[in-house]
Amino acid sequence: MLRRGHTLSASTAAYLEKVVVDDLSPGDKLPPERVLAENLEVSRTTIREALSDLEQRRLVTRTPGRGTVVAPRSANATALLETMSADAEEDHVAELRMLIEPQVAGLAADRATASDLVALESILASTHTGLNPTESLAQDVAFHMQLARAARNPLLVSLCQLSAGWVQTVRARSHATREGRRNSYNGHRDILEAVRANDHDQAVAAMTAHLEEVVRLVERSNQ
């Protein structure tokens, strides 16, 4: 459940972040600290440190007497999701990704916390060429979304959510072959290494190279 190679608070924060993002909705309450500590087999101090991390990232709110509640999405991010069309041209979205995602990777290299690294490492560890195309695509989307969250800008998270939906079909073509799935893993590994090293420029370069490889694979599949 928790990855013990990192500090317990970082591993706990990464685990709880995944629960908040994947399993809960805004307004949902998390179990009390005592229950979380018992379920995860860590101290209440570790739970408090992890929840403080999530609160600083505006994923949850903590109120005496009410407990810990999943925070609403940023008003700006919600407006962006509601007003931008999902009918964007594939070429336009690919261009948007090339403009935005390398900078997202650079910001992640600048801002990623220990819990972000735990989450990114966990996703990468779950990615391998033995996955089927659907499973591989899901891990691809999860990695890019976690990277956006590590950049600490809710608007960038929303942009990445939008582009993921817009290019789902195109992106799937890059995962249709073992070569494509292998290249996805290698690209993510290089990006993570740069983020772990807090190397902004290398993270930008690694993401750029990764996206260029995706374009090449998709173009080949269209021939």
DRENVO-766302 format. One line per 3 residues: number of its first residue (from 1); their letters; for each residue x, y, z of N, C-alpha, C, O. Coordinates in pm, whole numbers, plus 50000, padded with zeros to 5 digits. Layout:
N
NUM> a> X,Y,Z,X,Y,Z,X,Y,Z,X,Y,Z  ...;
REM end
This chain:
223
1> mlr> 50083,49880,50000,50000,50000,50000,50086,50125,50000,50076,50209,49910  50174,50138,50103,50263,50252,50111,50403,50211,50069,50447,50099,50096  50473,50302,50001,50608,50273,49956,50705,50317,50063,50723,50437,50087;
4> rgh> 50769,50221,50127,50849,50249,50246,50986,50304,50212,51061,50339,50304  51024,50314,50085,51156,50366,50051,51166,50515,50070,51277,50570,50073  51053,50583,50084,51051,50727,50105,51008,50752,50249,50976,50659,50322;
7> tls> 51007,50880,50290,50956,50910,50423,50811,50866,50430,50738,50873,50331  50769,50821,50545,50632,50773,50560,50530,50882,50530,50425,50854,50472  50560,51006,50569,50463,51113,50543,50447,51136,50394,50335,51162,50347;
10> ast> 50557,51127,50317,50549,51145,50172,50472,51031,50108,50387,51053,50022  50502,50907,50150,50431,50792,50096,50283,50797,50131,50197,50763,50050  50254,50839,50255,50115,50848,50297,50041,50956,50220,49927,50937,50179;
13> aay> 50107,51071,50200,50045,51180,50124,50017,51136,49981,49912,51167,49926  50111,51064,49920,50091,51017,49783,49974,50920,49776,49894,50925,49682  49964,50831,49873,49853,50736,49875,49719,50808,49892,49623,50779,49821;
16> lek> 49714,50901,49988,49589,50972,50013,49552,51062,49895,49434,51080,49865  49652,51118,49829,49624,51199,49710,49554,51116,49603,49458,51161,49541  49603,50995,49583,49542,50906,49484,49397,50876,49521,49309,50873,49435;
19> vvv> 49372,50853,49649,49235,50828,49695,49147,50950,49669,49036,50937,49618  49197,51068,49704,49120,51191,49686,49089,51217,49539,48977,51252,49504  49190,51199,49454,49174,51231,49312,49092,51126,49238,49007,51160,49155;
22> ddl> 49117,50998,49268,49056,50890,49190,48924,50838,49246,48837,50795,49170  48908,50842,49378,48795,50773,49440,48692,50863,49505,48579,50820,49530  48728,50987,49533,48637,51076,49605,48596,51195,49519,48658,51224,49416;
25> spg> 48493,51264,49562,48442,51381,49491,48448,51502,49584,48455,51486,49706  48447,51624,49528,48444,51743,49613,48330,51736,49715,48216,51704,49680  48362,51766,49840,48264,51759,49947,48266,51630,50025,48213,51624,50137;
28> dkl> 48326,51524,49970,48336,51398,50043,48429,51415,50163,48528,51488,50157  48397,51345,50272,48481,51350,50392,48576,51231,50395,48540,51120,50358  48698,51257,50438,48793,51149,50464,48766,51094,50604,48711,51163,50689;
31> ppe> 48805,50970,50628,48789,50915,50763,48869,50997,50864,48962,51068,50825  48835,50988,50991,48911,51060,51094,49058,51016,51096,49093,50907,51049  49143,51102,51150,49287,51073,51156,49313,50940,51223,49398,50862,51178;
34> rvl> 49239,50912,51332,49261,50787,51405,49235,50667,51316,49312,50571,51317  49127,50671,51238,49092,50560,51151,49195,50546,51039,49237,50435,51006  49235,50658,50980,49336,50653,50874,49466,50593,50928,49530,50511,50862;
37> aen> 49504,50635,51048,49629,50585,51107,49621,50434,51129,49718,50362,51103  49508,50387,51176,49492,50243,51198,49491,50167,51066,49556,50063,51054  49419,50218,50967,49408,50148,50839,49541,50142,50765,49573,50042,50702;
40> lev> 49619,50251,50774,49746,50257,50702,49865,50212,50786,49978,50204,50738  49836,50183,50913,49939,50134,51005,50056,50232,51019,50173,50195,51012  50019,50359,51038,50118,50464,51062,50068,50545,51182,49956,50526,51229;
43> srt> 50153,50635,51231,50115,50716,51346,50020,50828,51304,50012,50864,51187  49949,50883,51402,49861,50996,51373,49943,51119,51332,49895,51204,51257  50065,51129,51383,50153,51239,51341,50181,51230,51192,50179,51331,51122;
46> tir> 50207,51108,51143,50232,51089,51000,50109,51127,50919,50120,51191,50815  49990,51089,50968,49866,51124,50900,49849,51275,50896,49813,51330,50791  49873,51342,51006,49858,51488,51010,49954,51555,50913,49916,51650,50846;
49> eal> 50078,51506,50905,50175,51564,50811,50129,51544,50666,50140,51634,50583  50077,51425,50638,50030,51395,50502,49910,51482,50466,49903,51536,50356  49815,51496,50559,49697,51579,50532,49733,51726,50519,49672,51799,50441;
52> sdl> 49833,51769,50594,49881,51907,50581,49938,51931,50441,49917,52036,50382  50009,51831,50389,50062,51840,50254,49948,51855,50153,49954,51940,50065  49844,51773,50167,49730,51780,50075,49656,51913,50089,49607,51968,49990;
55> eqr> 49650,51964,50211,49582,52092,50233,49659,52206,50166,49599,52295,50106  49791,52204,50176,49872,52307,50113,49855,52306,49962,49869,52410,49897  49825,52189,49906,49804,52178,49762,49657,52199,49723,49620,52181,49607;
58> rlv> 49577,52236,49821,49435,52269,49799,49355,52150,49747,49257,52167,49674  49396,52031,49787,49320,51912,49752,49215,51881,49857,49112,51821,49827  49240,51923,49981,49145,51903,50089,49139,52029,50173,49228,52113,50169;
61> trt> 49032,52040,50252,49022,52144,50354,49005,52075,50489,48942,51970,50499  49063,52134,50592,49057,52076,50727,48999,52179,50822,49052,52289,50836  48890,52141,50887,48820,52232,50976,48794,52163,51109,48739,52053,51111;
64> pgr> 48832,52226,51220,48804,52166,51351,48655,52136,51365,48572,52222,51338  48623,52017,51408,48484,51979,51427,48419,51919,51303,48320,51847,51313  48475,51950,51186,48418,51896,51062,48507,51789,51001,48459,51702,50929;
67> gtv> 48635,51795,51030,48728,51697,50975,48788,51740,50843,48795,51859,50813  48830,51643,50766,48899,51668,50638,48803,51639,50523,48745,51531,50515  48786,51738,50436,48690,51729,50327,48762,51754,50195,48850,51839,50187;
70> vap> 48723,51680,50091,48780,51701,49958,48741,51839,49910,48623,51874,49909  48840,51917,49869,48815,52056,49830,48748,52064,49693,48767,51976,49609  48669,52170,49671,48613,52191,49537,48723,52227,49440,48828,52278,49479;
73> rsa> 48699,52200,49314,48794,52238,49211,48803,52389,49205,48707,52460,49235  48920,52439,49165,48939,52583,49148,48828,52641,49060,48792,52582,48958  48775,52757,49100,48670,52821,49020,48719,52851,48879,48645,52835,48782;
76> nat> 48844,52896,48868,48898,52925,48736,48910,52799,48653,48880,52799,48533  48955,52692,48717,48970,52566,48644,48834,52513,48600,48820,52462,48489  48734,52527,48688,48600,52481,48652,48546,52559,48533,48486,52501,48442;
79> all> 48566,52689,48534,48519,52771,48423,48587,52731,48293,48524,52728,48188  48714,52701,48301,48787,52660,48183,48729,52530,48127,48709,52517,48006  48704,52434,48215,48648,52307,48170,48511,52324,48106,48477,52254,48011;
82> etm> 48432,52418,48159,48295,52433,48111,48287,52512,47981,48193,52494,47904  48384,52600,47956,48371,52689,47841,48449,52645,47719,48417,52686,47608  48550,52562,47737,48630,52520,47622,48565,52401,47554,48517,52310,47621;
85> sad> 48565,52400,47421,48498,52296,47345,48579,52169,47344,48702,52173,47341  48510,52055,47346,48576,51925,47338,48591,51879,47194,48629,51764,47169  48561,51967,47098,48567,51930,46957,48691,51985,46888,48690,52007,46767;
88> aee> 48797,52007,46965,48917,52065,46908,48979,51973,46804,48969,51851,46813  49044,52035,46703,49114,51958,46600,49233,51885,46662,49299,51939,46750  49259,51763,46614,49369,51685,46669,49503,51758,46656,49583,51757,46749;
91> dhv> 49527,51820,46541,49654,51890,46520,49667,52007,46617,49776,52036,46666  49555,52073,46644,49559,52187,46735,49593,52141,46876,49670,52206,46947  49535,52029,46917,49562,51979,47052,49707,51931,47063,49772,51952,47165;
94> ael> 49756,51866,46959,49897,51822,46960,49989,51943,46972,50089,51938,47043  49954,52051,46903,50033,52174,46913,50025,52232,47053,50125,52277,47109  49903,52230,47111,49887,52278,47248,49972,52197,47345,50038,52254,47432;
97> rml> 49969,52065,47330,50049,51980,47418,50198,52015,47407,50269,52020,47507  50245,52038,47285,50387,52067,47266,50424,52201,47329,50537,52219,47375  50330,52294,47331,50357,52424,47392,50350,52417,47545,50430,52481,47614;
100> iep> 50254,52340,47596,50225,52343,47739,50302,52239,47819,50362,52271,47922  50301,52114,47773,50350,52005,47859,50500,52010,47888,50539,51972,47999  50586,52054,47795,50726,52069,47837,50743,52169,47951,50827,52149,48039;
103> qva> 50664,52277,47950,50671,52373,48059,50615,52315,48188,50664,52345,48297  50512,52231,48175,50459,52161,48292,50569,52075,48355,50588,52074,48476  50641,52003,48270,50750,51918,48320,50858,52002,48388,50912,51962,48492;
106> gla> 50889,52118,48330,50988,52205,48391,50943,52256,48527,51022,52258,48622  50816,52296,48537,50763,52341,48666,50761,52226,48767,50788,52247,48886  50729,52106,48721,50730,51991,48812,50871,51968,48866,50889,51934,48983;
109> adr> 50972,51986,48780,51110,51971,48827,51143,52076,48933,51222,52050,49024  51083,52194,48920,51107,52301,49017,51031,52279,49147,51080,52315,49254  50910,52220,49137,50817,52226,49250,50777,52092,49310,50714,52089,49416;
112> ata> 50811,51982,49248,50764,51852,49296,50811,51825,49438,50926,51852,49473  50721,51772,49518,50753,51733,49656,50786,51584,49660,50775,51513,49560  50825,51540,49777,50856,51397,49793,50735,51312,49761,50749,51205,49701;
115> sdl> 50614,51357,49800,50495,51277,49773,50464,51273,49624,50413,51172,49574  50493,51381,49551,50477,51378,49405,50568,51272,49344,50526,51196,49256  50691,51267,49390,50786,51169,49337,50740,51027,49367,50752,50938,49283;
118> val> 50686,51006,49487,50633,50873,49520,50524,50834,49421,50522,50722,49369  50432,50928,49395,50321,50899,49304,50369,50872,49163,50322,50778,49098  50462,50954,49114,50514,50935,48978,50589,50802,48967,50575,50730,48868;
121> esi> 50668,50770,49067,50742,50644,49066,50647,50525,49068,50672,50424,49002  50538,50537,49143,50440,50428,49151,50375,50405,49015,50356,50291,48974  50341,50513,48947,50280,50499,48814,50379,50436,48717,50343,50346,48642;
124> las> 50503,50483,48719,50604,50427,48629,50627,50279,48658,50644,50199,48566  50628,50244,48786,50649,50104,48823,50535,50014,48774,50554,49894,48755  50418,50073,48753,50303,49997,48704,50296,49993,48552,50203,49935,48495;
127> tht> 50393,50053,48486,50394,50063,48340,50499,49968,48284,50615,49971,48325  50459,49885,48190,50554,49794,48126,50496,49747,47993,50376,49763,47968  50580,49690,47909,50536,49650,47775,50437,49536,47778,50372,49509,47677;
130> gln> 50424,49468,47891,50329,49359,47900,50185,49404,47916,50093,49323,47906  50163,49534,47941,50027,49585,47952,49959,49581,47816,50024,49594,47713  49827,49564,47817,49756,49576,47690,49741,49724,47657,49766,49808,47743;
133> pte> 49700,49759,47534,49693,49900,47495,49608,49986,47587,49646,50099,47618  49494,49935,47631,49406,50013,47718,49472,50041,47852,49466,50152,47904  49536,49939,47909,49605,49956,48037,49722,50052,48023,49744,50137,48110;
136> sla> 49797,50039,47914,49912,50126,47892,49869,50272,47877,49933,50362,47931  49760,50293,47802,49709,50429,47784,49666,50489,47918,49692,50607,47944  49601,50410,48002,49557,50460,48133,49676,50506,48217,49670,50609,48284;
139> qdv> 49785,50429,48214,49905,50468,48289,49970,50592,48229,50024,50675,48302  49964,50604,48098,50017,50723,48029,49943,50848,48077,50006,50946,48117  49811,50843,48073,49731,50958,48117,49757,50988,48264,49771,51104,48303;
142> afh> 49765,50883,48346,49789,50903,48490,49922,50971,48515,49932,51058,48602  50025,50933,48440,50158,50993,48460,50154,51142,48427,50203,51224,48504  50095,51176,48312,50092,51317,48271,50006,51400,48366,50039,51516,48394;
145> mql> 49896,51343,48416,49813,51417,48511,49886,51438,48643,49876,51546,48703  49958,51337,48690,50032,51352,48814,50143,51455,48798,50171,51531,48890  50206,51458,48681,50309,51557,48654,50249,51697,48659,50309,51789,48713;
148> ara> 50129,51713,48602,50063,51843,48605,50031,51884,48748,50047,52001,48784  49985,51789,48831,49959,51823,48971,50087,51865,49043,50085,51951,49130  50198,51803,49005,50326,51839,49067,50371,51979,49029,50454,52038,49098;
151> arn> 50317,52033,48919,50353,52169,48876,50284,52275,48961,50319,52393,48952  50186,52234,49043,50121,52323,49140,50043,52438,49075,50046,52551,49124  49975,52409,48965,49892,52512,48901,49763,52445,48854,49767,52366,48760;
154> pll> 49649,52475,48916,49525,52406,48882,49480,52428,48739,49413,52343,48681  49516,52542,48679,49480,52566,48540,49556,52472,48447,49501,52425,48348  49681,52445,48479,49756,52350,48398,49699,52209,48412,49697,52134,48315;
157> vsl> 49653,52174,48532,49589,52045,48550,49465,52036,48461,49442,51933,48397  49387,52143,48457,49267,52143,48375,49300,52133,48226,49232,52062,48152  49403,52205,48183,49444,52196,48043,49485,52055,48006,49451,52005,47899;
160> cql> 49559,51990,48095,49601,51853,48067,49482,51757,48066,49480,51662,47988  49383,51782,48153,49261,51701,48151,49189,51717,48018,49144,51619,47958  49178,51840,47972,49110,51866,47846,49182,51801,47729,49119,51735,47647;
163> sag> 49312,51821,47720,49386,51766,47607,49384,51613,47609,49384,51550,47503  49382,51554,47729,49375,51408,47738,49246,51357,47677,49245,51255,47607  49136,51427,47703,49009,51386,47645,49003,51409,47496,48948,51328,47422;
166> wvq> 49059,51520,47451,49055,51554,47310,49133,51455,47223,49092,51423,47112  49247,51407,47274,49334,51323,47190,49333,51178,47234,49427,51104,47207  49227,51136,47302,49223,50999,47352,49241,50897,47240,49318,50802,47253;
169> tvr> 49170,50918,47128,49178,50823,47016,49316,50824,46954,49373,50718,46927  49369,50943,46931,49502,50955,46871,49608,50897,46963,49697,50824,46920  49597,50930,47091,49694,50882,47188,49692,50729,47194,49796,50666,47211;
172> ars> 49573,50672,47181,49562,50526,47187,49641,50460,47075,49692,50350,47093  49651,50527,46959,49725,50468,46848,49873,50454,46880,49940,50364,46829  49925,50541,46964,50067,50530,47001,50092,50418,47099,50207,50380,47124;
175> hat> 49982,50362,47157,49996,50250,47250,49953,50118,47187,49947,50016,47255  49924,50121,47059,49870,50001,46994,49976,49894,46971,49943,49777,46951  50104,49934,46972,50212,49839,46946,50304,49830,47068,50306,49920,47152;
178> reg> 50378,49721,47077,50475,49706,47186,50582,49816,47178,50629,49864,47281  50620,49854,47056,50718,49962,47041,50664,50091,47102,50735,50163,47172  50538,50121,47075,50478,50242,47129,50471,50239,47280,50498,50340,47345;
181> rrn> 50435,50125,47335,50426,50115,47482,50565,50124,47544,50582,50184,47651  50664,50066,47479,50802,50075,47529,50852,50220,47524,50916,50267,47617  50822,50289,47414,50865,50428,47402,50796,50517,47507,50857,50611,47558;
184> syn> 50670,50486,47537,50600,50563,47640,50670,50546,47775,50693,50644,47846  50702,50422,47808,50772,50397,47935,50906,50470,47938,50939,50536,48037  50984,50458,47831,51117,50520,47828,51107,50672,47840,51187,50735,47910;
187> ghr> 51009,50731,47771,50991,50875,47779,50956,50920,47920,51011,51018,47970  50865,50848,47983,50826,50883,48120,50942,50864,48217,50960,50943,48309  51021,50760,48196,51138,50737,48282,51234,50855,48273,51284,50902,48376;
190> dil> 51261,50903,48152,51354,51015,48134,51300,51143,48198,51374,51219,48259  51169,51165,48183,51108,51283,48244,51119,51275,48396,51156,51372,48461  51088,51159,48452,51093,51143,48596,51235,51162,48649,51253,51223,48755;
193> eav> 51334,51113,48579,51473,51130,48623,51507,51279,48632,51574,51322,48726  51461,51357,48533,51489,51501,48534,51414,51571,48647,51469,51659,48713  51289,51531,48670,51211,51591,48779,51274,51556,48913,51284,51642,49001;
196> ran> 51315,51432,48929,51378,51390,49055,51507,51469,49081,51540,51497,49196  51578,51504,48974,51703,51579,48988,51681,51729,48997,51777,51806,49004  51554,51774,48996,51521,51917,48996,51588,51990,48881,51631,52105,48895;
199> dhd> 51597,51922,48765,51663,51979,48647,51555,52031,48552,51500,51955,48471  51526,52159,48562,51420,52221,48483,51442,52201,48333,51354,52153,48262  51560,52239,48286,51587,52234,48142,51583,52092,48088,51531,52068,47978;
202> qav> 51635,51997,48163,51632,51858,48117,51490,51803,48117,51455,51724,48030  51410,51844,48213,51270,51800,48214,51196,51852,48093,51118,51779,48031  51219,51978,48057,51159,52035,47936,51203,51957,47813,51122,51921,47729;
205> aam> 51335,51930,47805,51388,51858,47689,51334,51716,47681,51301,51667,47573  51324,51649,47796,51275,51511,47798,51128,51504,47755,51090,51415,47680  51047,51599,47802,50906,51600,47761,50893,51632,47613,50811,51571,47544;
208> tah> 50972,51726,47564,50968,51760,47422,51002,51639,47336,50933,51610,47238  51108,51569,47374,51148,51449,47299,51040,51342,47305,51015,51273,47206  50975,51328,47421,50869,51229,47438,50751,51260,47346,50700,51170,47278;
211> lee> 50707,51385,47344,50594,51422,47260,50627,51411,47111,50542,51373,47031  50749,51443,47075,50790,51428,46935,50788,51282,46893,50753,51250,46779  50825,51193,46984,50822,51051,46955,50678,51002,46939,50649,50917,46855;
214> vvr> 50587,51055,47021,50446,51019,47008,50393,51061,46872,50322,50985,46806  50427,51182,46829,50383,51230,46697,50437,51138,46588,50364,51104,46494  50562,51098,46600,50621,51009,46498,50547,50875,46491,50518,50825,46383;
217> lve> 50517,50819,46607,50448,50692,46611,50307,50702,46553,50263,50613,46480  50238,50810,46585,50102,50828,46534,50104,50847,46383,50021,50790,46312  50199,50925,46333,50210,50946,46189,50239,50815,46118,50185,50789,46010;
220> rsn> 50323,50731,46178,50353,50602,46117,50228,50514,46114,50204,50443,46016  50148,50519,46222,50027,50435,46228,49923,50481,46126,49837,50402,46085  49929,50607,46085,49833,50659,45988,49868,50627,45844,49786,50644,45754;
223> q> 49991,50581,45824,50036,50554,45686,49982,50420,45634,50010,50382,45520;
REM end
